[in-house]
Amino acid sequence: MTHTQARSRTRLKALLGQGQSVWLDYLRRGHTRSGELAALIADGLRGQTSNPTIFEHAMRAGAEYDVDLRTAARSGRSDSEIFEAIAVTDVREAADLFRPVYEATDGADGFVSIEVSPGRARDTEGSVSEARRLWSDVGRPNVMIKIPGTREGWPAIERCLRDGINVNITLLFSVEHYRAVAHAYLNALEARLKAGEPVRRLASVASFFVSRVDTEVDRRLEAGGGRLPDLKGRIAVANAQLAYGAFLEFTQGPRWGALAAKGARVQRPLWASTGTKNPAYSVVRYVDSLIGPDTVTTVPPETLEHFEDHGTVRCALTGEALAEGRRLMDALAAAGIDFADVNRVLENEGIEKFAASYRAVLGVIAERRKALA
């Protein structure tokens, strides 16, 4: 079954009862304008994310962007300017479809994300400048600007939030980096209150990438002769469980209590990269295992359909699960695998993959505008 087939998605709605929102990791013009996205929203979808890879696939797959590209072919705009204009249009249209969700939840949900270009991942000032421009160009209160959670990104994230820009913090792999961006959110909220600015509808999510962790850790376990087989395929969820534990610490402390009293909303953990990459693992492993209150899970269309078909709707982020996550991470450290190095490798790989996708989508635009000129 594909995402284009119409049916009521009962598990999607049931996740809302567990305090978890589902966002679709997929955005293309045909999907937005055909009524398919509206049907998913009616079934309980609460947000959407985009990235250059998704746009590249959409532009290669059909003719839905040809009118824009034909017009652009006659203009003096660069390929990057054309891509940004197309992305802004698509995000704006999707945000308009999600606007009733945003209003019905008083600004708690109904967001669509657009990211700063991957070349800004190590560029604080460039990230701030581009985030401000995208925020202004889209011009919708229910948009989030994606900024990578690199060390260079931390001050950019805080400054954008302080400016009142909603931020989706991407490429988080470690609890250490999660704690840093959580502090950036608290700092920004406090700065806004001190300046007399509102905080009630300022929103942020911290996107914790999941399946890629198992890919890297499993590789290291196998390189070590297959030792500790009970850890294989379990560290991604364990690591996310620790991040959720850190989230609970933040939201149960007095500092957060003072902000919540002023109307601030929690910065929800978002589980990204939930599509299973290892065919030996369940296709719904990274959805089933990370269901809990005040979280978001982003899923590609195929994973959403698999979960609707045979996923398990229950709170998985229990105290027992978090304790097991700590045990597994301690066992990994005892085995001599340095998770800080895992984080470093995955962050660098993630930046390069996003950059490669960005180059690829620009290449598609160059090819298509030449053919359509």
C-alpha positions as CSV (number, residue, x, y, z in Angstrom):
1,M,0.0,0.0,0.0
2,T,1.3,3.5,-0.8
3,H,0.7,6.8,0.7
4,T,-1.6,7.7,-2.2
5,Q,-4.3,5.3,-1.3
6,A,-7.2,6.7,0.7
7,R,-8.1,5.1,4.0
8,S,-8.7,6.2,7.6
9,R,-5.5,5.9,9.6
10,T,-6.6,4.9,13.1
11,R,-3.1,4.3,14.5
12,L,-2.1,7.8,13.4
13,K,-5.0,9.2,15.4
14,A,-4.3,6.9,18.3
15,L,-0.7,8.3,18.7
16,L,-2.2,11.7,19.5
17,G,-3.8,10.0,22.5
18,Q,-0.3,9.0,23.6
19,G,0.9,12.7,23.4
20,Q,2.9,12.1,20.2
21,S,2.5,14.0,17.0
22,V,3.4,12.5,13.6
23,W,5.0,14.6,11.0
24,L,5.5,13.5,7.4
25,D,9.1,13.5,6.1
26,Y,8.0,14.2,2.6
27,L,7.0,17.3,0.7
28,R,6.2,17.7,-3.0
29,R,3.9,20.0,-4.9
30,G,1.8,17.2,-6.4
31,H,1.1,15.7,-3.0
32,T,0.1,19.1,-1.6
33,R,-2.2,20.2,-4.4
34,S,-3.8,16.8,-5.1
35,G,-5.7,16.6,-1.8
36,E,-3.5,13.8,-0.5
37,L,-1.9,16.0,2.2
38,A,-5.3,17.3,3.2
39,A,-6.5,13.8,3.7
40,L,-3.6,12.9,5.9
41,I,-4.2,16.0,8.0
42,A,-7.8,14.9,8.4
43,D,-6.5,11.5,9.6
44,G,-4.3,13.1,12.3
45,L,-1.1,14.2,10.6
46,R,0.3,17.2,12.5
47,G,3.3,18.5,10.6
48,Q,5.7,18.1,7.7
49,T,9.4,18.4,7.0
50,S,11.3,19.0,3.8
51,N,14.9,18.8,2.6
52,P,16.9,18.9,-0.7
53,T,16.8,15.1,-1.1
54,I,13.0,15.2,-1.1
55,F,12.9,18.0,-3.6
56,E,15.4,16.4,-5.8
57,H,13.3,13.2,-6.0
58,A,10.2,15.2,-6.7
59,M,11.8,17.2,-9.5
60,R,13.2,14.1,-11.2
61,A,10.0,12.1,-10.9
62,G,7.6,14.2,-13.0
63,A,6.6,17.5,-14.6
64,E,5.0,19.2,-11.7
65,Y,7.8,21.8,-11.4
66,D,8.2,22.4,-15.2
67,V,6.1,25.6,-15.3
68,D,8.3,27.1,-12.6
69,L,11.5,25.9,-14.2
70,R,10.5,27.0,-17.7
71,T,9.9,30.5,-16.3
72,A,13.1,30.4,-14.4
73,A,15.0,29.3,-17.5
74,R,14.3,32.7,-19.0
75,S,15.3,34.6,-15.9
76,G,18.7,35.6,-14.7
77,R,18.3,33.8,-11.4
78,S,20.9,31.3,-10.2
79,D,20.1,27.6,-9.7
80,S,20.2,28.1,-5.9
81,E,17.9,31.1,-6.1
82,I,15.4,29.1,-8.2
83,F,15.6,26.2,-5.7
84,E,14.9,28.4,-2.8
85,A,11.9,30.1,-4.6
86,I,10.4,26.7,-5.3
87,A,11.0,25.4,-1.8
88,V,9.5,28.6,-0.3
89,T,6.4,28.2,-2.5
90,D,5.9,24.6,-1.5
91,V,6.4,25.1,2.2
92,R,4.1,28.1,2.2
93,E,1.3,26.1,0.5
94,A,1.8,23.2,2.9
95,A,1.8,25.5,5.9
96,D,-1.5,26.9,4.7
97,L,-3.0,23.4,4.8
98,F,-1.7,22.9,8.3
99,R,-2.8,26.3,9.5
100,P,-6.1,25.0,10.9
101,V,-4.2,22.5,13.0
102,Y,-1.9,25.3,14.2
103,E,-4.9,27.5,15.2
104,A,-6.8,24.6,16.8
105,T,-3.9,23.7,19.0
106,D,-3.1,27.3,19.8
107,G,0.2,27.2,18.1
108,A,1.3,23.9,19.6
109,D,1.4,21.9,16.3
110,G,0.8,22.1,12.6
111,F,4.3,23.1,11.5
112,V,6.2,22.7,8.2
113,S,10.0,22.9,8.2
114,I,12.4,24.3,5.7
115,E,16.1,24.2,6.1
116,V,19.0,26.6,5.7
117,S,21.4,25.4,3.1
118,P,23.8,22.7,4.2
119,G,26.8,24.9,3.6
120,R,25.8,26.9,6.7
121,A,26.2,24.0,9.1
122,R,29.6,25.4,10.3
123,D,28.7,29.0,9.8
124,T,27.0,30.8,12.7
125,E,26.5,34.2,11.0
126,G,25.4,32.6,7.7
127,S,22.9,30.4,9.4
128,V,21.3,33.4,11.3
129,S,21.2,35.5,8.1
130,E,19.6,32.7,6.0
131,A,17.2,31.7,8.7
132,R,15.9,35.2,9.0
133,R,15.5,35.5,5.2
134,L,13.6,32.2,4.9
135,W,11.4,33.1,7.9
136,S,10.5,36.4,6.2
137,D,10.1,34.9,2.7
138,V,7.7,32.1,3.8
139,G,5.8,34.5,6.0
140,R,3.8,31.9,7.9
141,P,3.7,31.6,11.7
142,N,3.6,27.8,11.5
143,V,6.9,27.4,9.7
144,M,10.0,26.1,11.4
145,I,13.5,26.9,10.1
146,K,15.9,23.9,10.2
147,I,19.3,24.7,11.7
148,P,21.9,21.9,12.3
149,G,22.7,21.3,16.0
150,T,26.4,21.7,15.5
151,R,28.6,23.6,17.9
152,E,28.6,26.5,15.4
153,G,24.8,26.1,15.2
154,W,24.1,26.5,18.9
155,P,24.5,30.3,19.0
156,A,22.6,30.7,15.7
157,I,19.7,28.6,17.2
158,E,19.6,30.8,20.3
159,R,19.7,34.0,18.4
160,C,17.0,33.0,16.0
161,L,14.7,31.8,18.8
162,R,15.4,35.1,20.6
163,D,14.2,36.9,17.4
164,G,10.9,34.9,17.6
165,I,11.8,32.5,14.8
166,N,10.6,28.9,15.2
167,V,13.5,26.5,14.9
168,N,13.7,22.8,14.1
169,I,17.2,21.8,15.3
170,T,18.5,19.0,13.1
171,L,21.4,16.5,13.0
172,L,21.4,15.7,16.7
173,F,23.0,12.4,17.6
174,S,24.2,12.8,21.1
175,V,22.7,13.7,24.5
176,E,25.5,16.2,25.0
177,H,24.4,18.2,21.9
178,Y,20.8,17.8,22.8
179,R,21.5,19.4,26.2
180,A,23.3,22.3,24.5
181,V,20.3,23.1,22.2
182,A,17.8,22.7,25.1
183,H,19.8,25.3,27.0
184,A,19.8,27.5,24.0
185,Y,16.0,27.3,23.9
186,L,15.7,28.2,27.6
187,N,18.2,31.0,27.2
188,A,16.2,32.4,24.3
189,L,12.9,32.2,26.2
190,E,14.4,34.0,29.2
191,A,15.9,36.7,27.0
192,R,12.6,37.3,25.3
193,L,10.7,37.6,28.6
194,K,13.4,40.0,30.0
195,A,12.9,42.2,26.9
196,G,9.1,42.1,27.3
197,E,8.6,39.9,24.3
198,P,5.9,37.1,24.1
199,V,6.9,33.4,24.4
200,R,3.6,31.6,24.2
201,R,3.7,30.8,20.5
202,L,7.5,30.4,20.1
203,A,8.1,26.8,19.1
204,S,11.1,24.5,18.7
205,V,11.8,20.9,18.2
206,A,15.1,19.1,18.8
207,S,15.5,16.5,16.0
208,F,17.3,13.4,17.3
209,F,18.4,11.2,14.4
210,V,17.8,7.5,15.2
211,S,18.5,4.8,12.6
212,R,21.8,6.2,11.5
213,V,23.1,5.5,15.0
214,D,22.5,1.8,14.6
215,T,24.1,1.8,11.2
216,E,27.4,3.3,12.6
217,V,27.4,1.4,15.9
218,D,26.6,-1.9,14.3
219,R,29.5,-1.4,11.9
220,R,31.8,-0.9,14.8
221,L,30.5,-3.9,16.7
222,E,31.0,-6.1,13.6
223,A,34.5,-4.7,13.1
224,G,35.3,-5.8,16.6
225,G,34.5,-9.4,15.8
226,G,30.8,-9.3,16.5
227,R,31.3,-9.0,20.3
228,L,28.3,-8.1,22.4
229,P,25.7,-9.2,19.9
230,D,22.9,-8.1,22.4
231,L,23.9,-4.5,21.6
232,K,23.5,-4.8,17.9
233,G,20.5,-2.9,16.6
234,R,19.6,-1.5,20.1
235,I,21.9,1.5,20.6
236,A,19.9,4.0,18.5
237,V,16.8,3.5,20.6
238,A,18.8,3.5,23.8
239,N,20.5,6.8,22.9
240,A,17.1,8.4,22.1
241,Q,15.8,7.1,25.4
242,L,18.6,8.9,27.2
243,A,17.7,12.1,25.3
244,Y,14.1,11.7,26.4
245,G,15.3,11.3,30.0
246,A,17.3,14.6,29.7
247,F,14.1,16.2,28.3
248,L,12.2,15.1,31.4
249,E,14.9,16.6,33.6
250,F,14.7,20.0,31.8
251,T,10.9,20.1,31.9
252,Q,10.6,19.1,35.6
253,G,13.1,21.6,36.9
254,P,12.4,25.0,38.5
255,R,13.9,26.9,35.6
256,W,11.4,25.5,33.2
257,G,8.6,25.9,35.7
258,A,9.2,29.6,35.7
259,L,9.1,29.8,31.9
260,A,6.0,27.6,31.7
261,A,4.2,29.9,34.1
262,K,4.7,32.7,31.5
263,G,3.1,30.5,28.7
264,A,6.2,28.9,27.2
265,R,5.9,25.6,25.4
266,V,8.2,22.7,25.8
267,Q,10.9,22.1,23.1
268,R,9.7,18.7,22.0
269,P,12.1,15.9,21.1
270,L,11.6,14.9,17.5
271,W,12.6,11.4,16.3
272,A,14.1,11.7,12.9
273,S,15.6,9.2,10.5
274,T,13.0,6.6,11.6
275,G,13.0,4.6,8.4
276,T,14.7,1.3,9.0
277,K,17.9,0.9,7.0
278,N,18.8,-2.6,8.0
279,P,16.4,-5.1,6.4
280,A,17.0,-7.5,9.4
281,Y,15.2,-5.1,11.7
282,S,11.4,-4.4,11.9
283,V,10.3,-1.6,9.6
284,V,8.5,0.0,12.5
285,R,11.2,-0.4,15.1
286,Y,12.1,3.2,15.4
287,V,8.4,4.3,15.6
288,D,7.2,1.6,18.0
289,S,10.1,2.0,20.4
290,L,9.9,5.8,20.9
291,I,6.3,6.6,21.6
292,G,5.8,9.0,24.5
293,P,4.3,12.3,25.7
294,D,5.5,15.6,24.3
295,T,7.3,14.0,21.4
296,V,7.2,14.1,17.6
297,T,8.0,11.3,15.2
298,T,8.8,12.1,11.6
299,V,8.2,9.3,9.1
300,P,8.6,8.8,5.4
301,P,5.3,7.8,3.6
302,E,6.4,4.1,3.5
303,T,7.1,3.9,7.2
304,L,3.8,5.6,8.0
305,E,1.9,3.0,6.0
306,H,3.8,0.1,7.7
307,F,3.0,1.6,11.1
308,E,-0.6,2.0,10.2
309,D,-0.6,-1.6,9.0
310,H,1.0,-3.3,12.0
311,G,2.5,-0.8,14.4
312,T,2.0,-0.9,18.2
313,V,0.4,2.1,19.8
314,R,1.5,2.2,23.5
315,C,3.7,4.4,25.6
316,A,7.2,3.0,25.1
317,L,9.2,5.7,26.9
318,T,8.6,4.4,30.4
319,G,10.9,4.6,33.4
320,E,11.9,1.0,32.8
321,A,12.7,1.7,29.2
322,L,14.9,4.7,30.1
323,A,16.8,2.6,32.7
324,E,17.4,-0.1,30.0
325,G,18.7,2.6,27.7
326,R,21.2,3.7,30.3
327,R,22.3,0.0,30.8
328,L,22.9,-0.5,27.1
329,M,24.8,2.8,26.7
330,D,27.0,1.9,29.7
331,A,27.6,-1.5,28.1
332,L,28.7,0.1,24.9
333,A,31.2,2.3,26.7
334,A,32.5,-0.7,28.6
335,A,33.1,-2.4,25.3
336,G,35.4,0.4,24.3
337,I,33.2,2.1,21.7
338,D,33.5,5.9,22.1
339,F,30.0,7.4,21.5
340,A,31.5,10.9,21.3
341,D,33.4,9.7,18.2
342,V,30.2,8.1,16.8
343,N,28.5,11.5,17.2
344,R,31.4,13.2,15.4
345,V,31.4,10.8,12.5
346,L,27.6,10.9,12.1
347,E,27.4,14.6,12.3
348,N,30.1,15.1,9.6
349,E,28.5,12.4,7.4
350,G,25.1,14.0,7.9
351,I,26.4,17.4,6.8
352,E,28.1,15.9,3.8
353,K,25.0,14.0,2.8
354,F,22.8,17.1,3.0
355,A,25.4,19.0,1.0
356,A,25.5,16.3,-1.7
357,S,21.7,16.3,-1.9
358,Y,21.8,20.1,-2.2
359,R,24.3,19.9,-5.0
360,A,22.2,17.2,-6.7
361,V,19.0,19.2,-6.6
362,L,20.8,22.2,-8.1
363,G,22.1,19.8,-10.8
364,V,18.5,18.7,-11.6
365,I,17.4,22.3,-11.8
366,A,20.3,23.1,-14.2
367,E,19.4,20.1,-16.4
368,R,15.6,20.8,-16.5
369,R,15.9,24.6,-17.1
370,K,18.2,23.9,-20.0
371,A,15.9,21.3,-21.5
372,L,12.9,23.6,-21.0
373,A,14.5,26.8,-22.2
